[in-house]
Amino acid sequence: MNPFLTEEHELVRNSVRCFAEQQIKPQVAHLDAKEEFSLELTLKAGQLGLYGMTVPESYGGHGMDFRSFIIAIEELARVDSSQAATLAANETLGIWPILNFGNEEQKKTYLPVLCSGQGLWAFGLTEPNAGSDSRGTKTKAVLSDDIWEINGSKIFITNGNTEITKGATVQTITEDSNGEKLFTCFLVEQGTPGYYSKTMKGKMMWRASNTAEMYFTSCKINKDQVLGNIGDGSKIMLSALDIGKLAIAAMGLGLSQGCFEMALKYSKERKQFGQPISKFQAISFKLAEMAKKIELARNTLYKACWLKDNSQPFSYEGTIAKLYCSEIAKEISDEAVQIFGGYGLMNDYHVERFYRDQRLLQIGEGTSEIQRLIIARKIGC
């Protein structure tokens, strides 16, 4: 029993867990080794209804609450963070800005395919010299004769260059009539002349998730491709990151759960000095700490999601959840590898991949340092 969940939420959990175990798990090692984005798994997840979960049915979504989506992310990350990242980025950074800031034509144009799992949308925010300082954006957009011309680049963009990527929301610098700098977002479709994306390889983590660089060279788009209003860029970006934090937290929670389950099972099977290592206090206390942290993380995250579903302010609670869930993922994956000993260092065991995958969680959607800064300001420091 959980005060934040209903029977419907548990049905979502069981459905996604079954999908992750039966469809994703057998392919994880191959996809990770080859650094290969899986179109097949993405389409299957779409058929299951995992894309557009929180979008109204009128736009092709499934009209579910945010907790259902978070549980789906959690259960995917329990098996593979790469597949969780593909879904999380599409929903929070791809769909969310269009749903909440797009006009009716933009919603009807883009949302149905993004909710089907047959199309992905990226969010172009991070640049080579603009990470935690998002206001350091250098990509510029200039208006001339009702045509916007974009020049600049983006980096570390999830879903930015797959077979089914339909485009990206791109934050740029624009200027008002007085020459004042404004941040403005544009919807740039894949294949637009002057827009080029390139897949990044050699990642330590999320190797089966697509990460891309984006380049804009005299990229010309129509004025009706502005998302929201001129100057709304920061508002759109912060709104998307507030939602994205919850998804990253869910990935940390799911990854931690997966590590704990693997370590617990292994500790009961591995024998040393004539008994299972789970019987030794040094190991049992590690597992007890894992269970404690997971319970606290789950309650913290679900509370933030409950607040969002009930139209209450949730940014502060979401920041705490993101920080805590990502930090315990680091701690739990490390202890899980320790319990596995030498075997935990070999890629024949899933725990090695989990140890790598957790590392991005303290960076993506705002570093742990930025989360602490936000919390410190909130409490008046």
N, C-alpha and C positions, 0 to 999 in steps of 0.2 A: 504494500500500500504506500502511495506517495500522495501527499495533499495537493501536489501541483499537476497530477496526471489523472486521466480517466481510462476506462476500458478501451476506448478508441485509440488512445495513445499506445497502449500495450499491443493492440492489433497491428499498428504501424511498426512497432519494434519487431514483433515476431516475423512480419512479412519481409522487412528489410534484412533482418538477421539471416533468414533463410536464403534470400537472394545473395547476400554477401558470402555465405558459407558455400553455397552450391555453384554459383556462377563466377564469382570473383576469385575466391581463394585458390582454385586450381590453376589460375593463370598468372597469379601475382609474381611468382619467382621469374617466369619468362619475361614478363613485361618490364620488371625492374631491371633485369640484366641487360635487356635490349634498349632501355630508355624509350619505350614504345607506348604512345598514346593509343588506347583501345577504342576504336570506333564501335566495335561490336558491343562492348560492355556499356558504353554510353547510350547506344540505341536501346539496349535491353532495359536499362534503368528508366529510360523514357517510356517504354512500353509498360513498365510496372507502375508508372505514375509519379516518379520521384522528381521530375522536373516541373517547375511551376506549381509546386504544392500549395504555396500561399497566395497564388494569383487567383482573382475571381474567375469563375467559369465563363463569364462573358468574354474574357480575353484568352480563353483556351486553357486556363489553369484548373486547379482542383478545389479551390476554396477552403483549404484546411488552415488550421491555426499555426502559429509560428513554432509552438512546441513540437508539433508533428514533424516539421522540417528538421528541427534540431535533433530529434531522436533519430531521424534517418541519417543525418551526418554522423552522429555518434556511432551508430551501428555499422556504417561503412568503414569508419576509421578504426573500429575494433578489428577489422580484417585488413584494410588497405587504405592508407592515407591518401594515395594518389587519386583513387576514385572518389573519395570524400571531397578532395580539393576541387576536382572538376565540377562536381555538383554545387559545392558551397560557393565557388566563385561565380558560377552562372546565375545562381539565385540572388546572392547578396550584392555583387558588384555589376552583374550584367542586367538582370531583370529589375531589381529594386529601383534603381534610378529612373528607368523608363516608366515603370508603373507609377511612381510617385511624383515625377516631375515632367513626364512627357505629355504632349497634347493628345487628343483623342486619335488623330490620324497616326501619330507615331506609335501609340499603344496597339492599334489594330494592325499596323504594318509589321511590327517586330515581335510582339509578345506571343502570338499563337505558335510560331515555329520554335521559339525559345522554350516554351512550355511543353513541347512535344518530345524534347530530347533529340530532335533532328537538327537543331541549330544551337550554337553557343555564341555568347556575347562577352566581350572583355571590357575591362575598365582601365584606360591608359592614364595612370596618375604618376607612378614613380619614374624618375629620370636619372641619368648617371650622376647628376649633382643635386638631386631633389628627392630625398628619401623621407626621413623623419621630418625634415623641414619642407613640407609639401608646397609651401608658399615660395619655394625657390624654383618653381617651374620656369623653364626657359622657352618651351614650345609656344610659338606665337601664332595668332590668327589675325589677319588684316582684312577688312571689308572694302571691296571696291566694286561698284556697279552691281550691288546685290549678290555678289559672289565672295565667299570667304576663302582666303588662301592660308593654308596651314604649313608652317615650317618648324621642324624640331624632331625630337626622338623620345621614345619611352623604353624602359627596360624592366625585366622581371615581371612580365604581364602574363598572368594565368589565362589559359584558353585563347591566347592571342594568335595562334597559327595552326589550327587543326583543319582537317578536311571539311568540317562543318561549321567553322567559325564564320559568322555572318557579318561581323564588324566589331567596333569598339566605341565606347564613350570616352572621349579624349578631353582632358582638362588642358586649357591653353590660357595664355595671357592675351587679353584684348585691351583696347583703350577707349575711353569715352570721348565725347567731343572736346573735353578740356585736357585731354592727354593723360588722364588719371588711369593707372593700371587696374584692371579688373580681371577676375578669373571666370572663365566661361567654358562650358562643356558643349561638345559637339558630338553628334552621332555620325560616325564615319564608317561606311560600308566597306566590306572586303572587296577588293578589286577596283576601288576608286583610283583613278590615275594619280600618281604622285604619292600613293600610300603603299608601303612595302613592309611586310612582317617576316621575321626569321626566327625559327625555333632555336632555343638555347639548349645545348647539350653539356654533359659533364657535371651534372648536379649531384650533390651528395644525397639529396632527399627528394621525395615525390617524383621519382624518376619516370613513372608512367603517367604523370600529369604534364600537360603541355605548358611550357614557359617560353615567352617570346620577347624579342626586341621589335620595336616599331619605328619606322622612319617615315617622315613626312617631308617631301620636297616639292614645293609649289603645288601642294595638294588642294584642289579647288572643290568646294562643296557649296550647295545652295543655302540661302539664309534660313530656309525652313528646317534645316538640320541642326539648328541650335536646340539644345535640351534645356527646358525651362526658359529663363530670361537671361539676357546679357548680364554678367556679374553674379550669377547664381552658383558659380563653380564651387566655391568653398562650402556653401550650404549643401549642395548635392554630395560633394565628397565626404563631408563629415557625417551626413545622414547614412551614406552607404557604409562607412567605416564603423559606425555604431552597430549596424546590423552585422557587418562582417566579423566584428569582435566576438559576437555570440557564436558564430559558425566556427571560428578558430577555437574558441573554448570547447565547443562540442567535439572538435577533432582531438583536442588534448584529452578530454574525458574518455572518448572512445579508445584512443590509443593506450591510455593508462589501463583501462579495463582489459584490453587485449593482452597487454604485458603481464598484468596480474594473473590472469587465467592461465597463460602459458607457464609462468613461473611456479604457480601453485601446483599445476599438473606435473611439471617436471620434478618438483621437490618431493612429490609423493612416489615417483617412480625411481628416481636416482638414489642408490644406496651407497653409503660409505660407513665404514666401521660397523657393519652388520645391521644397519637400519636405514630407513628413508631419511634423507637429509632434512625433511620437514619436521622431524622430531627434535632436531637440534635447536636450541633456543636462539642461536645466532641467525638461523634461517627463518624460524617461525616469527620472530620479532620483526624481521624485514617485511614479511607478508602481512603481519598485523598492521604495520605502518602504512603499507600500500592500501589495504582495505579502508583504513581510517581516512586517508587523504581522498580516495575516490568517493567515499560517502559525502564528505564535506564539499568536494568539488561539484558533485551532482546536485546537491541541494542549493548551492550558490548559483549555479547556472540555471536551474529550473525556476528559481525565484525570479531571476532577471527576465526570463522568457515569459513567465506568468504575468509579470508587470507589463511587458510589451503587449501581450494578448489582451490585457484588460485596459489598454489605452492609458497606462500610467507612465510617468517618467522612469526610464530604465537605464539611461546612459551610465550613471555612476555604478550601479550594480553590475551592468554589463562589463565595465572596465575592470572591476574587481574579479569577475568571473573569468575574463580573458587572461588576466595576469595569473590568477591562481591555477587555473586549469593548464595553462602552458608550462608553468613552473613545476607542477607536480608530474607532468608528463616527462620532464627531464629527469626528475628524481626517481620516478618509478621505473622508467626504462633502464636507467643506470643500475638500479638494484636488481632488476630482472636479469640483466646481463651477468651481474655478479653471481646470482644464484645458479645460472647455467654454467658458470666457470668458463673454461676454454671453449666449450661448444657454443657459448653465446657469442663468440667472436667470428664464427663461421657462417657464411651466407646460406648454408644448408638449413639453418634454423631461422625462423621468422623473426625472432627477437632481435637479431642483428639489424634487420631492415627497420624495425620499429625504433631502435636506438638512433638510426640516422634520420628517420622521418620526423622525429619530434623536434629536431633542432630549429626548424623554421618557425615553430609556433611562438618562440620568444622574439621573433622578428616581424613576421607578417601581420598586417592590419594594425601596425603600431608596435614598436619594440617594448619590451618589459620596462625599460627606462622611461619611455614616454607614458606608459600606463601609470607608473608610480608618480610621475609629474602631475598627471591629471588628478589622481587621488589626492595628492598633497595640496593642490590648489583647492580642491573641493572641500577639504577639511580646514581650510583657512591658513595654510602655511605660506 
